[in-house]
Amino acid sequence: MSNIVRLIIACVFLGAAVALCAFGFWGWGILVLLIGGIILLTYFFNENMIIAQFYLRKEQSDKAEAWLMKITNYEKQLHKNQHGYYNMLIGLIESRKAPLKSEKYFKKALQLGMNMSHNIALAKLSLAGIAMAKRNKREATMYLQEASKDDKNKLLTDQIKMMKEQMSQMDKQQVIRGGFRQQKF
């Protein structure tokens, strides 16, 4: 459902609640006011994204993907502030299937912007992991430094530390025809 339709329905419900209260039907007025408030809340927080986040936390990415695929046109169905989060959720789901293909979603999420700094740090950390998979150490280092700056609440410090250790292991490997071989020190 389009966001404009949600807003119109919420206004109708809120107007009906005011009318019911004005005519003395306080019980029905309060009930209709609560329903209108819930509809207005879905204007700012899409229910499909909330359910998809719930399933991602439970590690059920197939169900999360099914809920996100119900959003057919995210530019019309989501509030402008949710566009970056939508692309980040798609990137997280895609990274479990094909990690290198999820890079465009994380970059789009950063381009569209997100409000919470730990989500920005998560997107940059994921981009650092993709750059490491591509063996691009300079780009991975840049994304890791940006992720550590954006992680103000220190929620991702363990993951950042682990990625830095993996990057130091990249220096100890040399590429040999068809695979990798550890350097002997």
Buried (B, 14 or more C-beta within 10 A) or exposed (E): EEBEEBBEBBEEBBEBBBEBBEEEBEEBBEEBBEBBEEBBEBBEEBEBBEBBBEBBEEEEBEBBBBBBEEBEEBEEBBBEEBBBBBBBBBBBBBBBEEBEEBBEBBBBBBEBEBEEBBBBBBBBBBBBBBBBEEEBEEBBBBBBBBBBEBBEEEEBEEBBEEBBEEBEEEEEEEEEEEEEEEEEE
